[in-house]
Amino acid sequence: MDGKKLEYKGEEALKEIEKLTAKADEVQEDILKEILQRNGETEYLNKHMKGSKDVLEFKHLVPVITYKYIYPYIHRIANGEDSSLITGHPITEMLCSSGTSGGEPKLMPSIAEDLDRRTFIYNLIMPIMNQYISGLDEGKAMFLYFIKTETSTPCGLPARAVLTSYYKSKHFKCRTRDPFNDFTSPDQAILCPDSNQSMYCQLLSGLLHRHKVMRLGAVFATAFLRAISFLERKWVQLCSDIRTGQLDLSITDPGCRSSMLSLLSSPNPNLANEIEDICSSPSWNGILCHLWPRAKYIEAVVTGSMAQYIPALEYYSGGKLPLMKEEVDNGMLVDLVNVKLGNYYELVITTFSGLNRYRIGDVLQVTGFHKQAPQFRFICRRNVVLSIDTDKTNEEDLHRSISTAKRLLEPYNALLVEYTSYADTSSMPGHYVLFWEIQMVEPGPIPIEANLLQECCITVEEELDYIYRRCRSYDKSVGPLEIRIVETRTFEALMDLLISQGGSINQYKTPRCIKSNSALKLLNSHVTASFFSPRDPKWTP
């Protein structure tokens, strides 16, 4: 990729966007031709195209695939075989997706120039934002960024999350100064592997710069709300650090300590008192506006499953966040420029790193066009039922987990009649809630006690996938799973409610995830008891 493009800022970046979108069809065609020229001799494409590099033959002969189909090739490369199985370039790392396959995170091949492309895309964001919100170069951005623990494949390739890859790269660490991306957080705090120490230092940095902050945010809404929850617990310690000019002894990471001690150069009791007065208020409604009075907006992903966090963001921001589902057509593939306004599509991609006509699983809605290029809004991950953070649990996984747990009821002559679920984000961190209706087939030999249903909770969690268990046990971004027991015939009442709202009794199926407020209210009104997982599920990196 042209290295010059990595430095596009301001007007140059906007000109590049205009150039790319004016002839989006030609740009897409040229990229595909280049991919076929580079990767045409790979084992994968040769298998389907017999040496041809023709675009029309590619679309006709190469199948649309999911991860299951490409996984054997990725597995071979991860175990030491040559990258030429799928790409004409050396694979430099494997990016771990937040989705799963067979209970493990998906490994996505990445080549060196992929980092160039990601940097190019990131550099386009602020020139666009600056068209709508002025003065963003007159202060700092309090963005909360974190890395995740990385591992290695059997042959030694790094395996890590895409943002961890970027934050650890020279593109981020050696970036030129940009007044539009002047972060409050020192790089050492962002790169700290201990998320609690990283969070503490990044919040402390944001508070020290509170009168310079022009925008707030994190990649996902969940991370930002976790930061607010963390601030609620730690503001007294943070104020103490600012008042005394001394960093709390719980911060032991050398990079964090050195970077923060340079910011805490002297005691600042006046600033500490300002923050203390704000945080000690009985209500935190609008607290973000009080702590960071110059902030103009909050930047975070709030589409798809993250939309459930909008009310919380509105509460803490005092309404500053602008509020920025349907079925996906299972028809034929269409080219990017041929999508239709308002329609829903699942993304299919072909990449230089070896993914060919690969179904990402992201469902997008076309919201408009800029010249030839469509504008999309992310709707959801296909088939995802529950999601709190980066966890994504589909109906099949949920059913399998509950089927295992309900066997614990059998010795008690108890039967799980029906169940449904929802993601409870009313507190931080959010957690999965299962509504269970249990019927006693006949008086059991011994009564059902609380510890049995607690074991049902942890059994469900143990059966859920790798990402969920990591979020629960390591990241602590998902709380303990809860089972709420409901009265007999509650699910009949649920069916009556949904049919009265327009459902068909002939086609009725119990929803496995509750989205309706009225349905949730009904279920909660019939709860007789609730139980939580007594411990974290097992998780091994």
NORQUI-V910433 format. One record per backbone hydrogen bond with DSSP energy under -1.0 kcal/mol. CO is the residue of the C=O (numbers start at 0). NH is the residue of the N-H. If there is no record, write none. Layout:
# NORQUI-V910433
co=<CO CO>
nh=<NH NH>
This chain:
# NORQUI-V910433
co=<1 2 3 4 8 8 9 10 11 12 13 14 15 16 17 20 22 23 24 25 26 27 28 29 30 31 32 33 34 35 38 41 42 44 45 48 53 54 55 56 57 64 65 65 66 69 70 71 72 73 74 75 76 77 81 82 82 83 84 92 93 94 98 100 102 103 105 107 109 109 110 111 112 113 114 115 116 117 118 120 121 123 124 125 127 128 128 134 139 139 140 140 141 150 152 156 157 158 159 160 161 162 163 165 168 169 171 177 180 181 185 186 193 194 195 196 197 198 199 200 201 202 203 204 206 208 211 213 214 215 216 218 219 220 221 222 223 224 225 226 227 228 229 230 233 234 235 236 237 238 239 240 241 247 252 253 254 255 256 257 259 262 267 268 269 270 271 272 273 274 275 277 283 285 286 287 291 296 298 300 302 303 304 305 306 308 309 310 311 312 313 314 315 321 334 335 339 342 344 346 348 350 354 356 357 360 361 362 362 363 364 365 367 369 372 374 374 376 379 380 385 392 392 393 394 395 396 397 398 399 400 401 404 405 408 408 409 412 414 417 419 420 421 423 429 430 431 432 433 434 435 436 438 448 449 450 451 452 453 454 455 456 457 458 464 465 466 467 468 469 469 470 470 480 481 482 483 484 484 486 488 489 490 491 492 493 494 495 497 498 515 516 517 518 519 520 522 523 525 528 530>
nh=<4 5 6 7 11 12 13 14 15 16 17 18 19 20 21 371 26 27 28 29 30 31 32 33 34 35 36 37 38 39 41 45 46 48 49 51 57 58 59 60 61 358 68 69 70 73 74 75 76 77 78 80 79 154 84 85 86 42 43 109 159 107 105 103 465 100 96 94 91 92 113 114 116 117 118 119 120 121 122 123 124 127 128 129 130 131 132 137 213 214 142 183 216 158 155 152 93 150 95 164 165 166 167 168 172 173 174 180 182 140 189 190 197 198 199 200 201 202 203 204 205 206 207 208 209 211 139 295 141 298 143 300 223 224 225 226 227 228 229 230 231 232 233 234 237 238 239 240 241 242 243 244 267 250 256 257 258 259 260 261 263 264 271 272 273 274 275 276 277 278 279 280 286 289 290 291 294 215 217 220 305 306 307 308 309 312 313 314 315 316 318 285 287 323 337 338 342 365 363 359 357 353 350 64 348 381 346 378 379 344 376 341 374 372 369 366 367 364 362 383 392 384 385 397 398 399 400 401 402 403 404 405 407 408 411 413 412 440 438 436 434 513 432 430 478 423 481 421 483 419 485 416 414 452 453 454 455 456 457 458 459 460 461 462 468 469 470 471 472 473 474 476 477 532 433 530 435 527 528 489 492 493 494 495 496 497 498 499 502 501 519 520 521 522 523 524 525 526 486 484 482>
